[in-house]
Amino acid sequence: MASVIASLHSIVHWPVKGGYNFVSGPLADITLATAFLGWLYLFLRHHNCHVDRCPRLAWHPHPVNGHPVCKKHHPDGHSITA
């Protein structure tokens, strides 16, 4: 148990052993990757079809409620052109 606490202490207090390398290396990569994936998720979540479990991107507003729906779920989907 003491060895686990000692190793945890060395991980938590990383600036003692030159923490700059961690901050400018993997931590920066993890932060950028998380930010990009978060933005991508929010973009796709906002622009997907509002019909339940439809993953298609929605670009056509529904004439009744105004929510974006895909061409398949739009009432006039057969007449919508790209």
N, CA, C and O atoms as a Tinker XYZ file with bonds, in Angstrom:
   328  protein
     1  N      0.819000   -1.185000    0.000000    73     2
     2  CA     0.000000    0.000000    0.000000    64     1     3
     3  C      0.866000    1.253000    0.000000    63     2     4     5
     4  O      0.544000    2.235000   -0.668000    81     3
     5  N      1.946000    1.219000    0.737000    73     3     6
     6  CA     2.829000    2.381000    0.822000    64     5     7
     7  C      3.493000    2.663000   -0.525000    63     6     8     9
     8  O      3.724000    3.818000   -0.884000    81     7
     9  N      3.794000    1.598000   -1.262000    73     7    10
    10  CA     4.430000    1.810000   -2.569000    64     9    11
    11  C      3.445000    2.443000   -3.559000    63    10    12    13
    12  O      3.842000    3.242000   -4.407000    81    11
    13  N      2.164000    2.086000   -3.449000    73    11    14
    14  CA     1.152000    2.673000   -4.328000    64    13    15
    15  C      1.004000    4.160000   -4.029000    63    14    16    17
    16  O      0.904000    4.981000   -4.940000    81    15
    17  N      0.993000    4.494000   -2.740000    73    15    18
    18  CA     0.871000    5.905000   -2.361000    64    17    19
    19  C      2.109000    6.686000   -2.796000    63    18    20    21
    20  O      1.998000    7.829000   -3.239000    81    19
    21  N      3.286000    6.074000   -2.670000    73    19    22
    22  CA     4.519000    6.746000   -3.084000    64    21    23
    23  C      4.542000    6.963000   -4.590000    63    22    24    25
    24  O      4.963000    8.026000   -5.047000    81    23
    25  N      4.099000    5.979000   -5.375000    73    23    26
    26  CA     4.076000    6.154000   -6.827000    64    25    27
    27  C      3.007000    7.165000   -7.232000    63    26    28    29
    28  O      3.203000    7.931000   -8.175000    81    27
    29  N      1.886000    7.170000   -6.529000    73    27    30
    30  CA     0.850000    8.161000   -6.802000    64    29    31
    31  C      1.352000    9.563000   -6.484000    63    30    32    33
    32  O      1.060000   10.516000   -7.206000    81    31
    33  N      2.109000    9.677000   -5.401000    73    31    34
    34  CA     2.688000   10.969000   -5.033000    64    33    35
    35  C      3.647000   11.458000   -6.122000    63    34    36    37
    36  O      3.683000   12.652000   -6.419000    81    35
    37  N      4.410000   10.561000   -6.711000    73    35    38
    38  CA     5.347000   10.978000   -7.760000    64    37    39
    39  C      4.609000   11.367000   -9.041000    63    38    40    41
    40  O      5.094000   12.204000   -9.803000    81    39
    41  N      3.455000   10.774000   -9.282000    73    39    42
    42  CA     2.671000   11.132000  -10.469000    64    41    43
    43  C      1.993000   12.480000  -10.277000    63    42    44    45
    44  O      1.979000   13.310000  -11.186000    81    43
    45  N      1.433000   12.696000   -9.095000    73    43    46
    46  CA     0.715000   13.935000   -8.834000    64    45    47
    47  C      1.671000   15.128000   -8.800000    63    46    48    49
    48  O      1.323000   16.207000   -9.279000    81    47
    49  N      2.853000   14.950000   -8.250000    73    47    50
    50  CA     3.827000   16.032000   -8.147000    64    49    51
    51  C      4.828000   15.961000   -9.295000    63    50    52    53
    52  O      6.035000   15.939000   -9.055000    81    51
    53  N      4.354000   15.925000  -10.531000    73    51    54
    54  CA     5.233000   15.802000  -11.692000    64    53    55
    55  C      6.124000   17.011000  -11.932000    63    54    56    57
    56  O      7.157000   16.828000  -12.577000    81    55
    57  N      5.828000   18.244000  -11.475000    73    55    58
    58  CA     6.741000   19.350000  -11.756000    64    57    59
    59  C      8.121000   19.183000  -11.125000    63    58    60    61
    60  O      9.078000   19.813000  -11.574000    81    59
    61  N      8.241000   18.352000  -10.101000    73    59    62
    62  CA     9.534000   18.138000   -9.457000    64    61    63
    63  C     10.518000   17.521000  -10.433000    63    62    64    65
    64  O     11.713000   17.809000  -10.364000    81    63
    65  N     10.051000   16.692000  -11.327000    73    63    66
    66  CA    10.943000   15.996000  -12.267000    64    65    67
    67  C     10.844000   16.571000  -13.674000    63    66    68    69
    68  O     10.993000   15.827000  -14.643000    81    67
    69  N     10.603000   17.840000  -13.813000    73    67    70
    70  CA    10.552000   18.447000  -15.148000    64    69    71
    71  C      9.218000   18.244000  -15.818000    63    70    72    73
    72  O      9.149000   17.576000  -16.850000    81    71
    73  N      8.170000   18.788000  -15.276000    73    71    74
    74  CA     6.834000   18.595000  -15.804000    64    73    75
    75  C      6.571000   19.324000  -17.100000    63    74    76    77
    76  O      5.535000   19.101000  -17.727000    81    75
    77  N      7.481000   20.195000  -17.525000    73    75    78
    78  CA     7.274000   20.934000  -18.760000    64    77    79
    79  C      7.126000   19.992000  -19.942000    63    78    80    81
    80  O      6.326000   20.248000  -20.842000    81    79
    81  N      7.881000   18.914000  -19.948000    73    79    82
    82  CA     7.798000   17.970000  -21.061000    64    81    83
    83  C      6.418000   17.340000  -21.152000    63    82    84    85
    84  O      5.910000   17.104000  -22.249000    81    83
    85  N      5.810000   17.065000  -20.002000    73    83    86
    86  CA     4.472000   16.484000  -20.010000    64    85    87
    87  C      3.435000   17.499000  -20.468000    63    86    88    89
    88  O      2.530000   17.164000  -21.233000    81    87
    89  N      3.563000   18.744000  -20.003000    73    87    90
    90  CA     2.588000   19.783000  -20.347000    64    89    91
    91  C      2.661000   20.120000  -21.824000    63    90    92    93
    92  O      1.624000   20.281000  -22.467000    81    91
    93  N      3.843000   20.229000  -22.372000    73    91    94
    94  CA     3.973000   20.629000  -23.769000    64    93    95
    95  C      3.887000   19.452000  -24.725000    63    94    96    97
    96  O      3.793000   19.658000  -25.935000    81    95
    97  N      3.916000   18.242000  -24.229000    73    95    98
    98  CA     3.878000   17.065000  -25.092000    64    97    99
    99  C      2.533000   16.399000  -25.095000    63    98   100   101
   100  O      1.607000   16.869000  -25.757000    81    99
   101  N      2.403000   15.285000  -24.350000    73    99   102
   102  CA     1.158000   14.517000  -24.404000    64   101   103
   103  C     -0.059000   15.247000  -23.866000    63   102   104   105
   104  O     -1.163000   15.046000  -24.370000    81   103
   105  N      0.111000   16.090000  -22.854000    73   103   106
   106  CA    -1.054000   16.798000  -22.313000    64   105   107
   107  C     -1.634000   17.752000  -23.358000    63   106   108   109
   108  O     -2.854000   17.880000  -23.461000    81   107
   109  N     -0.797000   18.410000  -24.117000    73   107   110
   110  CA    -1.282000   19.298000  -25.176000    64   109   111
   111  C     -1.997000   18.497000  -26.265000    63   110   112   113
   112  O     -3.031000   18.925000  -26.779000    81   111
   113  N     -1.447000   17.343000  -26.610000    73   111   114
   114  CA    -2.090000   16.499000  -27.626000    64   113   115
   115  C     -3.442000   15.987000  -27.145000    63   114   116   117
   116  O     -4.413000   15.976000  -27.903000    81   115
   117  N     -3.503000   15.566000  -25.893000    73   115   118
   118  CA    -4.763000   15.078000  -25.333000    64   117   119
   119  C     -5.801000   16.192000  -25.308000    63   118   120   121
   120  O     -6.968000   15.962000  -25.624000    81   119
   121  N     -5.381000   17.393000  -24.937000    73   119   122
   122  CA    -6.298000   18.525000  -24.879000    64   121   123
   123  C     -6.832000   18.879000  -26.262000    63   122   124   125
   124  O     -8.033000   19.092000  -26.427000    81   123
   125  N     -5.952000   18.942000  -27.252000    73   123   126
   126  CA    -6.388000   19.272000  -28.610000    64   125   127
   127  C     -7.289000   18.188000  -29.194000    63   126   128   129
   128  O     -8.288000   18.498000  -29.842000    81   127
   129  N     -6.949000   16.937000  -28.972000    73   127   130
   130  CA    -7.775000   15.842000  -29.496000    64   129   131
   131  C     -9.155000   15.853000  -28.832000    63   130   132   133
   132  O    -10.167000   15.644000  -29.502000    81   131
   133  N     -9.197000   16.094000  -27.530000    73   131   134
   134  CA   -10.475000   16.143000  -26.828000    64   133   135
   135  C    -11.321000   17.306000  -27.310000    63   134   136   137
   136  O    -12.528000   17.161000  -27.499000    81   135
   137  N    -10.698000   18.459000  -27.508000    73   135   138
   138  CA   -11.440000   19.623000  -27.989000    64   137   139
   139  C    -11.993000   19.377000  -29.388000    63   138   140   141
   140  O    -13.144000   19.714000  -29.666000    81   139
   141  N    -11.185000   18.795000  -30.271000    73   139   142
   142  CA   -11.644000   18.535000  -31.635000    64   141   143
   143  C    -12.773000   17.509000  -31.654000    63   142   144   145
   144  O    -13.773000   17.701000  -32.345000    81   143
   145  N    -12.620000   16.420000  -30.899000    73   143   146
   146  CA   -13.665000   15.397000  -30.884000    64   145   147
   147  C    -14.945000   15.917000  -30.240000    63   146   148   149
   148  O    -16.042000   15.543000  -30.655000    81   147
   149  N    -14.816000   16.767000  -29.240000    73   147   150
   150  CA   -15.990000   17.385000  -28.626000    64   149   151
   151  C    -16.710000   18.297000  -29.608000    63   150   152   153
   152  O    -17.937000   18.277000  -29.692000    81   151
   153  N    -15.946000   19.103000  -30.356000    73   151   154
   154  CA   -16.548000   19.978000  -31.356000    64   153   155
   155  C    -17.230000   19.150000  -32.447000    63   154   156   157
   156  O    -18.335000   19.482000  -32.877000    81   155
   157  N    -16.585000   18.089000  -32.888000    73   155   158
   158  CA   -17.156000   17.239000  -33.935000    64   157   159
   159  C    -18.455000   16.587000  -33.461000    63   158   160   161
   160  O    -19.429000   16.528000  -34.212000    81   159
   161  N    -18.474000   16.099000  -32.225000    73   159   162
   162  CA   -19.693000   15.499000  -31.678000    64   161   163
   163  C    -20.824000   16.522000  -31.618000    63   162   164   165
   164  O    -21.949000   16.233000  -32.024000    81   163
   165  N    -20.525000   17.717000  -31.112000    73   163   166
   166  CA   -21.562000   18.737000  -31.001000    64   165   167
   167  C    -22.063000   19.187000  -32.370000    63   166   168   169
   168  O    -23.258000   19.430000  -32.537000    81   167
   169  N    -21.175000   19.301000  -33.343000    73   167   170
   170  CA   -21.581000   19.681000  -34.696000    64   169   171
   171  C    -22.519000   18.633000  -35.291000    63   170   172   173
   172  O    -23.580000   18.965000  -35.819000    81   171
   173  N    -22.116000   17.365000  -35.199000    73   171   174
   174  CA   -22.949000   16.310000  -35.773000    64   173   175
   175  C    -24.259000   16.147000  -35.002000    63   174   176   177
   176  O    -25.293000   15.838000  -35.594000    81   175
   177  N    -24.219000   16.353000  -33.699000    73   175   178
   178  CA   -25.439000   16.245000  -32.892000    64   177   179
   179  C    -26.413000   17.364000  -33.235000    63   178   180   181
   180  O    -27.627000   17.163000  -33.230000    81   179
   181  N    -25.884000   18.527000  -33.529000    73   179   182
   182  CA   -26.741000   19.673000  -33.848000    64   181   183
   183  C    -27.317000   19.572000  -35.253000    63   182   184   185
   184  O    -28.435000   20.025000  -35.497000    81   183
   185  N    -26.571000   18.986000  -36.173000    73   183   186
   186  CA   -26.985000   18.975000  -37.576000    64   185   187
   187  C    -27.565000   17.650000  -38.053000    63   186   188   189
   188  O    -27.861000   17.507000  -39.239000    81   187
   189  N    -27.736000   16.670000  -37.154000    73   187   190
   190  CA   -28.325000   15.423000  -37.637000    64   189   191
   191  C    -29.845000   15.537000  -37.662000    63   190   192   193
   192  O    -30.420000   16.472000  -37.106000    81   191
   193  N    -30.473000   14.588000  -38.304000    73   191   194
   194  CA   -31.925000   14.576000  -38.446000    64   193   195
   195  C    -32.572000   14.473000  -37.071000    63   194   196   197
   196  O    -32.077000   13.752000  -36.204000    81   195
   197  N    -33.675000   15.190000  -36.865000    73   195   198
   198  CA   -34.332000   15.200000  -35.566000    64   197   199
   199  C    -35.304000   14.046000  -35.374000    63   198   200   201
   200  O    -35.958000   13.965000  -34.335000    81   199
   201  N    -35.414000   13.159000  -36.342000    73   199   202
   202  CA   -36.208000   11.948000  -36.171000    64   201   203
   203  C    -35.386000   10.986000  -35.314000    63   202   204   205
   204  O    -34.181000   10.844000  -35.522000    81   203
   205  N    -36.028000   10.329000  -34.357000    73   203   206
   206  CA   -35.332000    9.468000  -33.408000    64   205   207
   207  C    -34.521000    8.379000  -34.112000    63   206   208   209
   208  O    -35.040000    7.661000  -34.966000    81   207
   209  N    -33.247000    8.266000  -33.744000    73   207   210
   210  CA   -32.293000    7.261000  -34.224000    64   209   211
   211  C    -31.981000    7.377000  -35.719000    63   210   212   213
   212  O    -31.628000    6.378000  -36.345000    81   211
   213  N    -32.098000    8.529000  -36.281000    73   211   214
   214  CA   -31.718000    8.745000  -37.677000    64   213   215
   215  C    -30.382000    9.481000  -37.697000    63   214   216   217
   216  O    -30.320000   10.636000  -37.278000    81   215
   217  N    -29.315000    8.847000  -38.170000    73   215   218
   218  CA   -27.985000    9.470000  -38.117000    64   217   219
   219  C    -27.684000   10.395000  -39.299000    63   218   220   221
   220  O    -26.607000   10.988000  -39.349000    81   219
   221  N    -28.611000   10.530000  -40.249000    73   219   222
   222  CA   -28.339000   11.340000  -41.430000    64   221   223
   223  C    -28.217000   12.816000  -41.067000    63   222   224   225
   224  O    -28.864000   13.293000  -40.135000    81   223
   225  N    -27.381000   13.531000  -41.816000    73   223   226
   226  CA   -27.273000   14.965000  -41.618000    64   225   227
   227  C    -28.537000   15.637000  -42.133000    63   226   228   229
   228  O    -29.072000   15.251000  -43.173000    81   227
   229  N    -29.004000   16.625000  -41.419000    73   227   230
   230  CA   -30.264000   17.279000  -41.748000    64   229   231
   231  C    -30.000000   18.687000  -42.259000    63   230   232   233
   232  O    -29.345000   19.488000  -41.592000    81   231
   233  N    -30.499000   18.973000  -43.410000    73   231   234
   234  CA   -30.311000   20.311000  -43.977000    64   233   235
   235  C    -31.623000   20.921000  -44.436000    63   234   236   237
   236  O    -31.629000   22.042000  -44.945000    81   235
   237  N    -32.739000   20.211000  -44.268000    73   235   238
   238  CA   -34.028000   20.694000  -44.760000    64   237   239
   239  C    -34.971000   20.928000  -43.582000    63   238   240   241
   240  O    -35.248000   19.992000  -42.831000    81   239
   241  N    -35.471000   22.151000  -43.400000    73   239   242
   242  CA   -36.403000   22.390000  -42.293000    64   241   243
   243  C    -37.767000   21.764000  -42.578000    63   242   244   245
   244  O    -38.276000   21.828000  -43.696000    81   243
   245  N    -38.332000   21.170000  -41.563000    73   243   246
   246  CA   -39.654000   20.555000  -41.693000    64   245   247
   247  C    -40.691000   21.676000  -41.824000    63   246   248   249
   248  O    -40.618000   22.654000  -41.080000    81   247
   249  N    -41.641000   21.565000  -42.735000    73   247   250
   250  CA   -42.599000   22.656000  -42.935000    64   249   251
   251  C    -43.546000   22.879000  -41.752000    63   250   252   253
   252  O    -44.063000   23.984000  -41.591000    81   251
   253  N    -43.782000   21.873000  -40.932000    73   251   254
   254  CA   -44.724000   22.022000  -39.825000    64   253   255
   255  C    -44.051000   22.623000  -38.595000    63   254   256   257
   256  O    -44.531000   23.615000  -38.045000    81   255
   257  N    -42.945000   22.028000  -38.163000    73   255   258
   258  CA   -42.338000   22.466000  -36.906000    64   257   259
   259  C    -41.004000   23.179000  -37.081000    63   258   260   261
   260  O    -40.500000   23.755000  -36.117000    81   259
   261  N    -40.421000   23.165000  -38.253000    73   259   262
   262  CA   -39.182000   23.878000  -38.517000    64   261   263
   263  C    -37.918000   23.150000  -38.106000    63   262   264   265
   264  O    -36.821000   23.661000  -38.333000    81   263
   265  N    -38.038000   21.960000  -37.503000    73   263   266
   266  CA   -36.855000   21.196000  -37.115000    64   265   267
   267  C    -36.157000   20.659000  -38.352000    63   266   268   269
   268  O    -36.824000   20.297000  -39.321000    81   267
   269  N    -34.845000   20.599000  -38.344000    73   267   270
   270  CA   -34.137000   20.057000  -39.514000    64   269   271
   271  C    -34.325000   18.547000  -39.618000    63   270   272   273
   272  O    -34.175000   17.817000  -38.638000    81   271
   273  N    -34.649000   18.105000  -40.796000    73   271   274
   274  CA   -34.815000   16.680000  -41.066000    64   273   275
   275  C    -34.064000   16.336000  -42.341000    63   274   276   277
   276  O    -33.745000   17.208000  -43.149000    81   275
   277  N    -33.787000   15.047000  -42.505000    73   275   278
   278  CA   -33.096000   14.604000  -43.715000    64   277   279
   279  C    -34.099000   14.491000  -44.867000    63   278   280   281
   280  O    -35.307000   14.636000  -44.678000    81   279
   281  N    -33.581000   14.236000  -46.029000    73   279   282
   282  CA   -34.424000   14.150000  -47.218000    64   281   283
   283  C    -35.419000   12.987000  -47.117000    63   282   284   285
   284  O    -36.532000   13.071000  -47.636000    81   283
   285  N    -35.010000   11.903000  -46.445000    73   283   286
   286  CA   -35.889000   10.741000  -46.315000    64   285   287
   287  C    -37.110000   11.049000  -45.451000    63   286   288   289
   288  O    -38.206000   10.570000  -45.745000    81   287
   289  N    -36.939000   11.846000  -44.386000    73   287   290
   290  CA   -38.040000   12.118000  -43.465000    64   289   291
   291  C    -38.784000   13.410000  -43.774000    63   290   292   293
   292  O    -39.739000   13.745000  -43.072000    81   291
   293  N    -38.381000   14.133000  -44.787000    73   291   294
   294  CA   -39.074000   15.352000  -45.171000    64   293   295
   295  C    -40.335000   14.976000  -45.941000    63   294   296   297
   296  O    -40.282000   14.079000  -46.782000    81   295
   297  N    -41.462000   15.626000  -45.685000    73   295   298
   298  CA   -42.696000   15.289000  -46.404000    64   297   299
   299  C    -42.583000   15.466000  -47.914000    63   298   300   301
   300  O    -43.187000   14.707000  -48.672000    81   299
   301  N    -41.831000   16.441000  -48.350000    73   299   302
   302  CA   -41.630000   16.665000  -49.786000    64   301   303
   303  C    -40.249000   16.191000  -50.232000    63   302   304   305
   304  O    -39.644000   16.791000  -51.121000    81   303
   305  N    -39.754000   15.127000  -49.624000    73   303   306
   306  CA   -38.404000   14.635000  -49.889000    64   305   307
   307  C    -38.172000   14.214000  -51.323000    63   306   308   309
   308  O    -37.058000   14.342000  -51.832000    81   307
   309  N    -39.197000   13.718000  -51.979000    73   307   310
   310  CA   -39.039000   13.284000  -53.378000    64   309   311
   311  C    -38.815000   14.461000  -54.318000    63   310   312   313
   312  O    -38.240000   14.284000  -55.392000    81   311
   313  N    -39.255000   15.655000  -53.942000    73   311   314
   314  CA   -39.090000   16.808000  -54.827000    64   313   315
   315  C    -37.910000   17.705000  -54.427000    63   314   316   317
   316  O    -37.611000   18.676000  -55.121000    81   315
   317  N    -37.246000   17.388000  -53.323000    73   315   318
   318  CA   -36.083000   18.190000  -52.900000    64   317   319
   319  C    -34.872000   17.784000  -53.706000    63   318   320   321
   320  O    -34.560000   16.600000  -53.829000    81   319
   321  N    -34.192000   18.774000  -54.255000    73   319   322
   322  CA   -32.958000   18.519000  -54.983000    64   321   323
   323  C    -31.784000   18.938000  -54.103000    63   322   324   325
   324  O    -31.935000   19.729000  -53.171000    81   323
   325  N    -30.634000   18.400000  -54.415000    73   323   326
   326  CA   -29.436000   18.722000  -53.640000    64   325   327
   327  C    -29.100000   20.140000  -53.868000    63   326   328
   328  O    -28.121000   20.640000  -53.313000    81   327
